[in-house]
């Protein structure tokens, strides 16, 4: 009998005939047959106590634990499990232990496989060496994946911070808009109330004047009617009688031609011109505002409302709540390093860019000892050390050491006149490719860049560092 037959025969002897599995807690009945204790109890639930094989009567008191059979069954289970584990490391073709790793076919082989034609001239290594090399490769892959995982986590955190920043800015801007419109509505209600009150007062005054005038005219008409009646009576008298009183009539013969007969009529004409002076004043004020805006925009183009974009502001900068002023501090804020943000250059852009038309805005630079102002194209570099020249997408002027000029490579080219302006008007003419800078107080042109624009252009602001504590005032966009 070979080993396989012997194994099969032994396994049959150690198998419960009821559950067809190896014995678990085997018991022997009075008739000599063996079963699992649980199998006997389950069988007796459906029939009278008897042997499942020979039907010989039995009882619970007859069940005897077969310790020898139990030990043999447990030992057999362990040996079978051990053989299964060892079979994984045994060559299925030659029955030898797998000890080598073929680098060409990338499989584990035995010593006999190495001499076969299949693996002839193949480079092989002992399993231990091959496993060590493969593990080192896996360690490298794991390290790469861990680095990628760490970078992904950093990007995720930046996205989370950026998202929170966007939400905070949106909430802040929304709150500011609501507050501004509440103030605007309050202002309009006050103005409406004041205008209606003034109109009512003006109406009452003119009504009083017109009623007084009407009364005086009625008195004059009564007097004139009496005079007309007296004259008519005189005309009807006999001629001799008429000439006795004609001198008094002759003295009054031009009465109908006299403009002073109704001295209130001219005043009446004036009073009938019921054009409200109040609205004339309002119209003049509005036109004055338009003329002032037009006069400032004659050289610089239509004045636009510019606000600062927090997403572009360097981490050292602080923006005002209404986003119209910027100062530079000494410490960096913990802000997301998004692509739009300047770093480390302490700059910020306007929130709206331009792709056509003429636009201008005024910046208050008084009490500043250093600043940069101008425009930049959307794709200009914002990271690292910047070269603020037109070739790099920046058209700016700057104040340094008491001199206003524009940067060239390596130096500052001064502008004439050398007076430092208190306010600077920046003018952009997109189609003409011009960026001009004016002293906003006297509208004298300080300098004009001429170029060709092919992409969106944004207002550029840099309050510069305050290292000497003399440049702490903000750059402020004028309304």
C-alpha positions in Angstrom: 0.0 0.0 0.0 1.5 3.3 -1.0 1.5 6.4 1.2 -1.5 8.0 -0.5 -3.7 4.9 0.1 -2.4 4.7 3.7 -3.3 8.3 4.3 -6.8 7.8 2.8 -7.4 4.7 4.9 -6.3 6.4 8.1 -8.4 9.5 7.3 -11.5 7.2 6.8 -10.9 5.6 10.2 -10.7 9.0 11.8 -13.9 10.3 10.2 -17.2 10.4 11.9 -19.8 8.5 9.8 -22.5 11.0 10.8 -20.9 14.4 10.0 -18.3 13.1 7.6 -15.5 15.1 9.3 -12.6 14.2 11.5 -13.7 13.3 15.0 -14.3 16.1 17.5 -14.5 14.9 21.1 -15.1 11.3 20.0 -17.3 9.0 22.2 -17.7 5.2 22.1 -21.2 3.6 22.4 -21.9 0.2 24.1 -21.9 -1.5 20.7 -18.3 -0.3 20.0 -19.0 2.3 17.3 -17.4 5.8 17.5 -19.1 9.2 16.9 -18.6 12.8 17.7 -20.4 13.6 21.0 -22.4 16.4 19.4 -23.4 14.2 16.5 -24.9 11.6 18.8 -26.9 14.1 20.8 -28.2 15.7 17.6 -29.2 12.2 16.3 -31.0 11.3 19.5 -33.1 14.4 19.3 -35.0 12.9 16.4 -35.1 9.2 17.5 -34.8 6.9 20.5 -31.3 6.5 22.0 -29.6 4.0 19.7 -26.5 3.6 17.5 -26.7 5.6 14.2 -24.9 2.7 12.5 -26.3 -0.6 13.9 -29.4 0.7 15.7 -28.3 -1.0 18.9 -30.0 0.5 22.0 -27.9 2.8 24.0 -28.1 5.5 26.7 -26.4 8.7 27.6 -24.7 6.9 30.5 -23.1 4.5 27.9 -21.2 7.4 26.1 -17.5 7.0 27.0 -14.9 9.5 25.8 -12.4 7.8 23.5 -9.2 9.7 24.5 -6.9 7.6 22.3 -9.0 8.3 19.2 -9.2 12.0 20.1 -5.4 12.2 20.4 -4.9 10.4 17.2 -7.4 12.7 15.4 -5.8 15.9 16.7 -2.3 14.6 15.8 -3.5 13.8 12.3 -5.0 17.2 11.8 -1.7 18.8 12.8 0.3 16.6 10.4 -2.1 17.4 7.6 -1.8 21.1 8.2 2.0 20.8 8.3 2.1 18.9 5.1 -0.1 21.5 3.4 2.2 24.3 4.5 5.3 22.4 3.3 3.7 21.5 0.0 3.7 25.3 -0.9 7.5 25.2 -0.8 7.9 21.9 -2.7 8.4 21.8 -6.4 5.2 20.4 -7.9 7.3 18.9 -10.8 10.2 17.3 -8.9 9.0 17.1 -5.3 12.1 18.9 -4.1 12.3 21.9 -1.8 12.2 25.3 -3.6 15.5 27.0 -2.8 16.3 29.2 -5.8 14.8 32.2 -7.6 15.1 32.5 -11.4 15.7 36.2 -12.3 14.7 35.6 -15.9 11.4 33.8 -15.5 10.8 35.5 -12.1 9.7 32.3 -10.3 10.9 30.1 -7.4 12.5 26.8 -8.5 14.2 23.7 -7.0 17.8 22.5 -7.6 16.6 20.0 -10.3 14.8 22.8 -12.2 18.1 24.7 -12.4 19.6 21.9 -14.5 16.6 21.6 -16.8 16.5 23.1 -20.3 13.8 25.5 -19.3 16.2 27.4 -17.0 19.4 26.6 -18.8 21.8 29.6 -18.7 19.3 31.6 -16.5 20.7 33.7 -13.7 19.4 32.4 -10.4 19.9 33.5 -6.8 19.2 31.8 -3.5 15.7 32.6 -2.2 17.1 34.6 0.7 19.2 36.9 -1.5 16.5 37.3 -4.1 13.9 38.1 -1.4 16.2 40.7 0.2 16.7 42.4 -3.2 13.0 42.4 -3.9 12.3 43.7 -0.4 14.7 46.6 -1.0 13.0 47.4 -4.2 9.6 47.4 -2.5 11.1 49.6 0.3 12.1 52.1 -2.4 8.6 51.9 -3.9 7.0 52.3 -0.5 9.2 55.4 0.2 8.1 56.9 -3.1 4.5 56.2 -2.3 4.9 57.6 1.2 6.4 60.8 -0.3 3.5 61.1 -2.8 1.1 60.4 0.1 2.7 63.2 2.1 2.6 65.7 -0.8 -1.0 64.8 -1.5 -1.8 65.4 2.2 0.0 68.8 2.0 -1.9 69.8 -1.1 -5.2 68.6 0.5 -4.4 70.8 3.6 -3.6 73.8 1.3 -6.9 73.2 -0.5 -8.7 73.1 2.8 -7.1 76.3 4.0 -7.8 78.0 0.6 -11.4 76.9 0.8 -11.8 78.3 4.3 -10.1 81.5 3.2 -12.5 81.8 0.3 -15.5 81.1 2.5 -14.2 83.7 5.1 -13.6 86.3 2.4 -17.0 85.7 0.8 -18.7 85.9 4.2 -16.8 89.1 5.0 -17.5 90.7 1.6 -21.2 89.7 1.9 -21.4 91.3 5.3 -19.7 94.5 4.0 -22.1 94.7 1.0 -25.1 94.3 3.3 -23.8 97.0 5.7 -23.0 99.3 2.8 -26.5 99.0 1.3 -28.1 99.4 4.8 -26.2 102.7 5.1 -27.1 103.6 1.5 -30.8 103.0 2.1 -30.7 105.0 5.4 -29.0 107.8 3.5 -31.6 107.7 0.7 -34.5 107.7 3.2 -33.0 110.8 5.0 -32.4 112.5 1.7 -36.0 111.7 0.6 -37.3 113.1 3.8 -35.2 116.2 3.6 -36.1 116.8 -0.1 -39.8 116.3 0.5 -39.7 118.7 3.6 -37.9 121.3 1.5 -40.3 120.9 -1.3 -43.3 121.2 1.1 -41.7 124.4 2.6 -41.1 125.9 -0.8 -44.7 125.1 -1.8 -46.2 126.7 1.3 -44.1 129.8 0.9 -45.1 130.2 -2.7 -48.7 129.5 -2.0 -48.7 132.1 0.8 -47.1 134.7 -1.6 -49.6 133.8 -4.4 -52.6 134.1 -2.1 -51.4 137.5 -0.7 -50.8 138.7 -4.3 -54.2 137.4 -5.3 -55.8 139.4 -2.5 -53.9 142.6 -3.4 -54.9 142.2 -7.1 -58.6 141.7 -6.1 -58.3 145.0 -4.2 -56.8 146.7 -7.2 -59.5 145.3 -9.5 -62.2 146.6 -7.2 -60.6 150.1 -7.3 -60.2 149.9 -11.1 -63.8 148.8 -11.6 -65.0 151.7 -9.5 -62.9 154.1 -11.5 -64.1 152.6 -14.8 -67.7 153.0 -13.7 -67.1 156.7 -12.7 -65.5 157.4 -16.0 -68.3 155.7 -17.9 -70.9 157.9 -16.0 -69.0 161.0 -16.9 -68.9 160.1 -20.6 -72.6 159.7 -20.6 -73.2 163.2 -19.2 -74.2 166.3 -21.2 -71.3 168.0 -22.8 -71.4 171.2 -20.7 -71.5 169.1 -17.5 -68.8 166.9 -18.8 -66.3 169.8 -19.3 -66.8 170.9 -15.7 -65.1 167.7 -14.6 -63.0 166.8 -17.6 -59.8 168.1 -16.0 -59.8 165.3 -13.5 -60.5 162.8 -16.2 -57.7 164.2 -18.4 -55.2 163.8 -15.6 -56.2 160.1 -15.5 -56.6 159.5 -19.2 -53.5 157.3 -19.6 -54.4 155.2 -16.6 -55.1 152.1 -18.8 -51.7 152.4 -20.3 -49.8 152.7 -17.1 -47.9 149.5 -16.1 -48.0 150.6 -12.5 -51.8 150.3 -12.4 -51.2 146.6 -11.3 -47.9 146.7 -9.4 -48.2 143.0 -8.4 -48.5 141.6 -11.9 -44.8 141.4 -12.6 -44.3 139.7 -9.3 -47.0 137.3 -10.3 -45.2 136.5 -13.5 -42.2 135.6 -11.5 -44.2 133.5 -9.1 -45.8 131.5 -11.9 -42.3 130.2 -12.7 -42.7 127.3 -10.2 -39.4 125.6 -11.0 -38.1 124.2 -7.8 -34.8 125.8 -6.9 -34.1 122.7 -4.8 -33.9 120.5 -7.8 -31.9 123.1 -9.7 -29.3 122.9 -6.9 -29.3 119.1 -6.9 -28.9 119.1 -10.7 -26.0 121.5 -10.4 -24.3 119.3 -7.8 -24.7 116.2 -9.9 -23.3 118.0 -13.0 -20.5 119.4 -10.8 -19.6 115.8 -9.9 -19.7 114.7 -13.5 -17.5 117.7 -14.6 -15.0 116.9 -11.8 -14.9 113.3 -12.9 -14.6 114.2 -16.5 -11.8 116.7 -15.8 -9.8 114.1 -14.0 -10.4 111.6 -16.7 -9.5 114.0 -19.6 -6.0 112.7 -19.6 -6.4 109.5 -17.7 -9.6 108.1 -19.2 -12.8 107.2 -17.2 -12.1 106.8 -13.5 -13.0 103.2 -12.3 -13.6 101.8 -8.8 -10.6 99.6 -7.9 -10.5 97.3 -4.9 -7.7 95.0 -3.8 -7.7 91.2 -4.3 -6.9 89.4 -1.0 -6.0 86.2 -2.9 -3.0 88.0 -4.4 -1.8 89.8 -1.3 1.6 88.8 0.1 1.6 87.3 3.6 3.2 90.4 5.1 0.4 92.7 3.8 -2.7 93.9 5.7 -5.7 95.1 3.7 -8.4 97.4 5.0 -12.0 96.1 5.5 -13.2 97.9 2.4 -10.2 96.6 0.4 -9.0 100.1 -0.6 -5.9 100.4 1.5 -2.8 98.3 2.1 0.1 98.4 4.6 3.2 96.2 5.0 3.9 94.5 8.4 7.0 92.8 9.8 5.5 89.3 10.3 4.1 86.9 7.9 0.5 85.6 8.2 -0.3 81.9 7.8 -2.0 82.1 4.3 -2.4 79.5 1.6 0.4 79.6 -0.9 -2.0 79.7 -3.9 -0.5 80.5 -7.4 -2.1 84.0 -7.5 -0.3 85.2 -4.3 2.9 87.2 -4.4 5.7 85.7 -2.3 8.0 87.1 -1.0 7.5 90.4 -2.9 5.1 92.5 -0.8 2.6 93.3 -3.6 -1.1 93.0 -4.3 -3.3 93.3 -7.4 -6.6 94.9 -8.1 -9.6 92.5 -8.0 -10.6 93.3 -11.6 -8.5 93.1 -14.7 -9.0 94.9 -18.1 -8.8 93.6 -21.7 -10.0 96.7 -23.5 -10.9 100.4 -23.1 -9.4 103.3 -21.1 -9.3 103.2 -17.3 -7.8 105.3 -14.5 -7.6 105.3 -10.7 -6.0 107.6 -8.1 -3.7 106.4 -5.3 -2.9 108.4 -2.2 0.8 108.1 -1.5 1.3 111.0 1.0 3.7 110.3 3.9 5.1 107.3 2.1 8.9 107.1 1.7 8.8 104.1 -0.7 6.2 102.5 -3.0 5.6 100.8 -6.3 2.5 101.6 -8.5 1.4 100.5 -12.0 0.0 97.5 -13.8 1.0 93.9 -14.6 -0.2 91.3 -17.0 -2.1 88.2 -15.7 0.6 85.7 -16.5 3.5 87.6 -15.0 5.6 85.7 -12.4 4.6 86.4 -8.8 7.0 84.1 -6.9 10.6 84.6 -5.9 12.8 87.6 -6.8 10.9 89.7 -9.4 12.3 91.9 -12.1 9.7 94.7 -12.4 10.2 95.7 -16.0 8.0 95.7 -19.1 9.8 92.7 -20.5 8.7 90.7 -17.5 5.1 92.0 -17.6 5.4 94.9 -15.2 4.8 98.6 -16.1 5.5 100.5 -12.9 7.0 103.6 -11.3 8.5 103.6 -7.8 9.7 105.9 -5.0 13.0 105.2 -3.4 15.3 107.4 -1.3 13.3 110.5 -2.2 13.4 109.9 -6.0 10.5 108.9 -8.2 11.5 106.8 -11.2 11.0 103.6 -13.1 13.2 100.5 -12.7 15.5 99.3 -15.4 17.8 96.3 -15.1 20.0 97.1 -12.1 19.1 100.7 -11.4 16.3 103.3 -11.0 15.9 105.8 -13.8 14.6 109.1 -12.2 11.7 111.0 -13.7 11.3 114.7 -14.3 10.0 116.8 -12.6 11.5 115.5 -9.4 8.7 116.6 -7.1 7.3 113.7 -5.1 3.5 113.6 -5.7 0.9 113.2 -2.9 -1.5 111.4 -5.2 -0.7 109.5 -8.3 -3.2 108.9 -11.1 -2.6 105.7 -13.0 -4.0 105.6 -16.6 -4.4 102.5 -18.8 -5.3 102.8 -22.5 -5.4 99.1 -23.5 -5.9 99.5 -27.3 -3.2 102.2 -27.5 -0.8 100.1 -25.4 -0.1 103.0 -23.0 0.3 103.2 -19.2 0.6 106.8 -18.0 1.3 108.2 -14.6 0.1 111.7 -13.5 0.5 113.9 -10.5 -3.2 113.9 -9.6 -2.9 117.4 -8.0 -1.9 119.2 -11.1 -2.4 116.5 -13.7 1.2 116.8 -15.0 2.3 113.7 -16.8 5.3 112.0 -15.0 5.9 109.2 -17.5 4.2 107.0 -20.1 5.0 103.4 -21.1 4.1 102.3 -24.6 3.8 98.6 -25.4 1.4 96.1 -26.9 -1.1 94.3 -24.6 -2.2 90.8 -25.5 -3.8 89.6 -22.2 -5.6 90.8 -19.1 -4.0 93.7 -17.3 -4.4 94.2 -13.5 -3.7 97.3 -11.3 -0.5 96.7 -9.2 0.3 98.0 -5.7 3.3 97.7 -3.5 3.5 99.7 -0.2 7.1 98.5 0.3 8.8 97.5 3.6 8.7 99.5 6.8 12.2 98.5 8.0 13.1 102.0 9.1 9.6 102.7 10.7 9.2 105.7 8.4 7.0 104.0 5.7 4.1 102.7 7.9 1.3 104.7 6.2 -0.9 102.8 3.8 -1.2 103.0 0.1 -4.9 104.1 -0.3 -7.0 104.0 -3.4 -9.1 107.2 -3.6 -12.8 106.9 -4.1 
